[in-house]
Amino acid sequence: MTEQYLGLPIGPADTAFGLMAEYDADQHLNKVSLIAGAYRDENGQPWVLPSVKEAKARLAQDQNHEYLGIAGSPALINVAQSLTFGSNMTKNLDKSIASIQTVSGTGANHMAAHFLARHLRPKRVYIPSPTWINHQTIWAGVGIHIEEYPYYSAETRGVDLEGMLSVFETTAEERDVVVLQACAHNPTGVDLTHEQWARVAEVMKRKKLYVLFDSAYQGFATGDVNGDAWSIRYFVEQLIFNGEPDHPGLCVAQSFSKNFGLYGERVGVLHLVVPRHLAAQGARSELLGLARAEYSNPPRYGASIVETVLGNEELKGQWLRDLDTMSSRIKSMRRELRRRLESKETPGDWSVLESQIGMFSYTALSQKQVTRLREEFHIYLLPSGRVSICGLNEKNVEYVASAFREVIGFNSN
Ligand SMILES: Cc1ncc(COP(=O)(O)O)c(C=O)c1O
């Protein structure tokens, strides 16, 4: 075999993207993809939001292909701040916030990790177990020791609150970073209640832990943009407005991929929120330095779409209806899958399908069952048993439920 350049081994392919390629090559008529973290309409097709369509029509005359500034579009940053924190809190934060447009949510997470590794210098970063696969990759890339905290209990099929709190209580040290998903937890679909968030915030505040909110599903989760940002706003109240002066602060990595269906346009913003008695301008100029060295200027088109929609009352109203369309369809598919699995007396507790929120569900299917689904039924999901509910529709939900029944009924593990 030919030796690899620089001795570099060929790494494993990305699981999700590898499975998607396999799905694309599958010629079976009834094939179903429950892999991708992207919305699909009732015909299984990508959906361009009507609000986005209208914004694009309005932008059609816009012939501006100039560079954005290094920080990105100021108009995007304004609407992104208001969407995340609400307009009152944004006003009150004033000089305590430094925001920069990023290469979508991934770029915001990466920019945060890069910045924090260099300047906050935490001993460790805590990421949920399980979590979005890229958290691990991003933090490994900046050389910070990664610890996982228990997030999901397979036993209760809910949040393992006591497990996570006990890890923070016993092992976390001041200025360690804790990554929290703001809503619609990927991959479990299980979120904390307000009371549980309050308990987590209390520990973050008391132990002076730095919180990184990953916010990839605001509005997409439930259709309620304010409800989906509740955790972030509560933490800002607790850690910034009512926090100790030596609390290190928090940040929010915001993505517009899912809630605008702008996956390929790469629109995101990173918001750093610093303690009230300190100024954020130095941190902002450091973020600009990082951006300059990495990509110079973020992409313009997706930002124009988002700021056009959120900056116009009529388009924003349409966008809120679009969010409702997406989240309602997901809810109805959760209901349908549950109903069909239960009516077939499929072993397992399927009520969780409806108590989980957002795009993803943890089915508790074993790897063996997942393999059978793919090989015999041409139904594709991640080996962890995570399904993307978006891949379900009226035409395939019965087929999927029957296949689940089959693999669960004949194979207990
Ligand atoms: C939890 C979480 N964070 C961040 C992202 C980043 O998405 P993007 O880079 O497309 O904005 C995703 C996408 O799946 C996600 O699920």
The ligand as an SDF file (V2000), in Angstrom:
LIG
                    3D

 16 16  0  0  0  0  0  0  0  0999 V2000
  -26.5830   21.4450   19.0490 C   0  0  0  0  0  0  0  0  0  0  0  0
  -26.1000   22.0150   17.7660 C   0  0  0  0  0  0  0  0  0  0  0  0
  -25.2590   23.0530   17.7910 N   0  0  0  0  0  0  0  0  0  0  0  0
  -24.7910   23.6180   16.6830 C   0  0  0  0  0  0  0  0  0  0  0  0
  -25.1660   23.1470   15.4460 C   0  0  0  0  0  0  0  0  0  0  0  0
  -24.5480   23.8690   14.2890 C   0  0  0  0  0  0  0  0  0  0  0  0
  -25.2270   23.9740   13.1510 O   0  0  0  0  0  0  0  0  0  0  0  0
  -24.7820   24.9600   11.9970 P   0  0  0  0  0  0  0  0  0  0  0  0
  -23.3030   25.0250   11.9730 O   0  0  0  0  0  0  0  0  0  0  0  0
  -25.3670   24.3730   10.7790 O   0  0  0  0  0  0  0  0  0  0  0  0
  -25.3810   26.2810   12.3390 O   0  0  0  0  0  0  0  0  0  0  0  0
  -26.0220   22.0460   15.3470 C   0  0  0  0  0  0  0  0  0  0  0  0
  -26.3890   21.4670   14.0730 C   0  0  0  0  0  0  0  0  0  0  0  0
  -26.8610   20.3790   13.9370 O   0  0  0  0  0  0  0  0  0  0  0  0
  -26.5110   21.4760   16.5460 C   0  0  0  0  0  0  0  0  0  0  0  0
  -27.3720   20.4540   16.5510 O   0  0  0  0  0  0  0  0  0  0  0  0
  1  2  1  0
  2  3  1  0
  2 15  2  0
  3  4  2  0
  4  5  1  0
  5  6  1  0
  5 12  2  0
  6  7  1  0
  7  8  1  0
  8  9  2  0
  8 10  1  0
  8 11  1  0
 12 13  1  0
 12 15  1  0
 13 14  2  0
 15 16  1  0
M  END
$$$$
